[in-house]
Amino acid sequence: MAVIWASLNIDGKPVETANLFFQTFRKTDGDWRLIRSYIEAGVPRNNMKR
């Protein structure tokens, strides 16, 4: 599983929300395959720092 969060800076100031990305992979026949992808948009940045 890969978990990534990203937020933007506009005019040098961070926006109040972030996007959270979850991707789940499974190894099948020697190759990694993406089996699930989920994006949560608008997560408050304060929640990401905990």
Beta strands, then each sheet from edge to edge (+ up, - down):
strand 1: 2-10
strand 2: 13-28
strand 3: 31-44
sheet 1: 1+ 2- 3+
end
